Amino acid sequence: MKNEKNIEILKSKVEEVRICMFTTLSVKDEFSSRPMATAKVEEDGSIWFFTNEYSLKSAEISKENQVTLGYSSPSDNTYIYVNGKAELVDDRVRKEAYFSAPVKAWFPDGIDDPALILIKVTPDFAEYWDGSSSKMVVAFNMLKAIVTGEKSDQGSHDKINF
């Protein structure tokens, strides 16, 4: 039951933000990050992306599959960090189901593009910070905390294990 709740929390927050910084370990053992759009979060918590099979990112995943995803929506005060394992998956059914108009900008031939492949990220753990208030309310609460000496309520924060 706990895992189902954790997956639902992750799914709702990732689908709300959608774009993440996708971080891999480069062939030189340095962190390498790039923005990527989430294609789908499945009911099991796996997070899917489209990519070019022959990209540097794909080579990095093939060498070291531990990745980090950093989602950020400052206007909503929502931040999500996901650590997991990535794998390249060539699945025509999922390509058809997850393909969208924005993906066509990178893959004009659609799901028939020979370079099109999916990345599946299976989360090991995640962490989120969710400020339920607008920037003005957050700023007011911070100012109030400074004046009163009381700790400011900045929303919820939790770790999610899978």
C-alpha positions, 0 to 999 in steps of 0.5 A: 500500500505504501509503495502505491501511495509513493508512486501516486505522489511521484506520478502526480508531481512529475506529470505536473512539472513534466520537464526535468534536468536529466543527468547521466555520468559522461564517458569522462566520469563527469556529470552531464545534464540536459533538459528533457520532457517526460513522455509518460509516468506509468502506474508502476512508477517508471518514467519514460522519455524519447531520445536518439539511440545514437546520442551521447546520452544513450552512450552514457546510459549504456556505460553507466545506467544510474541517472538523476532527474531534477524537476523544478517549477519555481512558480508553483514551489514544486521541486522533485529529485529522482534517482534511478536506473535507466535503460534504452527500450525499443518498444513500438507499442509504447512509442505509439502510445507516448508519441506527441506533437512536440516529439515530432520536432526532433523526430519528423518521421515519427515512430518510424524514425530509425533513431527513435528509442525510449528511455525507461527510468526505474526510480530507486528513490525520490524526494520532493519539496512542495510549497502549497502557496504562491511566491507572495505567500511564501515571501510573507511567511518568510518575513513573518518568521524573521520578525517573530523568530518562529520557523516558517511553514514552507510546505511539504517535503518528503522522501519516497522509497520504492 
